[in-house]
Amino acid sequence: MKKYLKHLCAVSALTVAVVSPSVVYAQAKAKPVGPIACPDYKRGPTNIPSQKVGKKVGQALEFYNNDQVTEALDVLYDIETSDGFDRAFTDRFIGNLLATQNGQGKKSIEFLSKAVASNELNDSDQVGTIKLIADLSLQEEEYDDAIKWYNQWMDVTCKEDFDAYFRISNAYYQTGKFAEIIEPINKAISLADKPNKTAYALKMTSYYNRKMYKETIAVQEDIVRLFAEDKAQWTQLGFFYLLVEDNK
């Protein structure tokens, strides 16, 4: 079973940091999403599929557990129902299975988006699906959509999240919107459990690409203080000093 993967890679001579995630999900073991944190939140009713749909889903699960994803999808595609929850549940299941298949990211997003738009899913499934769509959009290089979905996830859950803000910042980087990087990356940095070198490098890159060298140096000085063991950061700081003719 494939697991969710994420890797960070440095680009350019200045070791510009950027996330390049390969996002693959297994339906039964998706990364858990925390509870909705809105102060006025009241848990909605918990629904389950109808007997007719549940029987089909059971058949699909049996195929899935035997690594027969194509056969599982065929069973799910065959489900016809006019019930709102049954339809949303089925579309979500199809989308999650498609997300495990190479080259099916865009099709997965189509089914998952339909499930979310119906507002029929149980609360935890609804917010988890929104987050999955955001991750898949980033994987598919649909950066504007990724930003929209990450922001929607934080709005719906009333949660601020390092990973969401970091990925929003990366999406802005990928689209060349360097000024827009600063607000979300500052929030990501403030939410990190410990100093994150890649987040600081992304912030530095925002300033450097806009030729804001004073601010670039200030961030790079922070990086050197926080990650003094990384020799490359010292030489990079020296390069920036030379850039502004701070020879001393």
N, C-alpha and C positions, 0 to 999 in steps of 0.2 A: 504494500500500500504506500502510495506516494505521500510524503509529508510536505507541510508548508516550508518553503525555502526562501531565504532572503540573504543576499550578499551585498557588501558595500565595495565599491571599487574607486580608486583614485585615478583622475584623468588630468592631463596636461602637465607641463613642467613644474607647475606650482602646486602639484598634488591636490587639485580641486577635488573635493569629496562629493560624491553623488551616489544615491542609492539606485541600484538596478535590480529590482526584485523579480524573481521568478516565482509566481504565486500559484501553488497547486493545493487543492483541498480534497480531503477525503470526507465524504458526507457524514459518516458516523462519528468522526473524531475531529471535527472542526475546532479551531481555537475558541475556547469559551469566552463569551462576552459578559462583562460585569453587569449588575442590575442597573436599571434606570435610576438616576440619582435626582430627578426633579423633585423639589420639595412638595409639590401638590400631586405627585404621581399616585394613582390608584391602579393596582393590578387589574387588568381586564380578565374576562372569563377565559378559561382554558378549554380549547376545542380539540376534538379528535376527529379523524376521518370517519366518514360513514362506513357501514359494514361492507358495502359494495366496493368502495374505493380502498378500504383497508385490506380487503382480500387481494386486490391487485398490487398494492404496495408490499404486502407480504411476499408475493411472488417475485417482485422486483428485488427486494432485499435478499431473498434466497439466491438469486442470480448474482447480485453484487457480492455477497459473502463468498461466492465461488469464483470471484474475479471475472465474472461474465458481465461486464458493464454494458456492452452493446445490447445483450439480451435484456438486461434490466431496463434499459432505456426504451426498447421496443415495447415492453409491457406498459411502461408509463405513458408513452406516446398514444397508446391505444385507449387510455382512459377518457371517457366522455362524461361530463357532469355539468349540471347547471347550478350546483350549490357553490356559493362563493368561497367558503373555506376549503372545500374539497379541491376546487380549481387552484387556489393559491398554494395549498399544501403540495399538490402534484407538480405545479410549475416550479416551486422551490426545490423539490426533490430532483426534478429533471435538471435544473440549473446547477445544483450541487454536484450531480454526477458528471455533467458536461465539464465542470471545472477541473475534474481529475484527468481529462483527456487533452492531449497535446493538440493545439490548433483550434480548440473549441471555446476559447475565452469569450469571444464576441457573442456567440450563440448562447453561452451560459448567461451572460449579462442580460440578454433579451428575456429569457425565462424568469430570471431572478427579479428583474425590474417589473415585470407583470405581476409577480407575486407581491412585491412591496406596494405597488400602486393600488392594489385592491384593498389594502388596509384590513385584510381578513386574517392574517397570520396571528398566532399567539405573540405576546409582547417580546419575549426573548428571541423568538425566531425572526420577528420583524427587524429588530435592531441588529441582530447577527447577520441578517441578509444584506442590510444596508452596508455594513462594514465590508462584507465579502465583495459586494459590487464595487466598492471603492478600491479595494485591493486589486481586483481583476481589471478595473479600468486603468490603474497605474501600470499593470503588467502589459496591457494591450496598447500602451502609449496614448491613451485617451486622457490626456493630462487635465484638461478643463473639466471633464466629467469626474475624474478622480477627486479634484478639489471640491466640486459640488457635493459629492457623496460623503467625503470625510466630514465636511462641515455639517451636512444633514445628520450624520450619525452623532456628532457632538451636540447638535441642537436637540435632537430627539431624546438623547440620554442625559442631557445636562451634565455631561462629563467632559473634562479637559484631559487630553491624553498625549503623552510624549510622542508616541508612534504616529498618531494622526497628524499632529502638527509638523513632525519631521517629514512625513511623506508629502504633505501639502507644500512645504518648502522645496522639496525636491522637484515636485511637479512644476512649480514656478521656475525653478532653475532650467528644467528641460525645455520650457517654452520661452526662455530668454527674458523672463519678467523679473529681472534681478532686484529691483526695488521692492517688489512684493514679497521677497523672501524674508525680509527682516522681521516683520511682525510675528509670523508663525514660528520662525526659528528661535526668536527670543523666548516665546512661550514654551517651545520644546526644551530649550536649555534650562528654563526655570523649573520644569517638571521632571527632569531627568533624575534618576536615583543617584547617579554619580556623574561627574563631568564626562561628556561624550565628545571625543575628539572630532568625529565626523560632523557633528552639529556645528561646532565652532568653525571648522574648515568651510562649511557651507556658508556661514555668516560672513567669514572673511572674503570668500569668493564673491558674494553679493557686492561688497564695497569695492573690491579690486576691479571687477568688470565695469564698474561705473567711474573708475579712476578717482575714487575717494580714498586717497592713499593715507591720509591721517587716520581715518577710521579703520582702514585695513591694518595699519601698524598696531593700533590699539588692540584689535582682536588677536593679532598674531602674538602680541606680548602676553595676552591672557593665555594663549595656547602654550607658550613657552613656560609660563609659570605653572600651569596645570599639568603639563606633560614634559617635564624637564628631561626625562630620560630619552626622549625622541630627538636624536641629533639632527635629523633633517629639518626639524622645526626651527632650530637655531640658525642654520644656514639660510633658511627661507626668510627669517626675520632680518638677517644681515642684508639679503638682497633688497628687501623693502627699504631699509635705511639708505642703501646706495641709490635707490630710485628717487628718493627725495633729497639726495645729496647731504644726508646727515652722516658725514664721514667720521665724526667722533664716535 
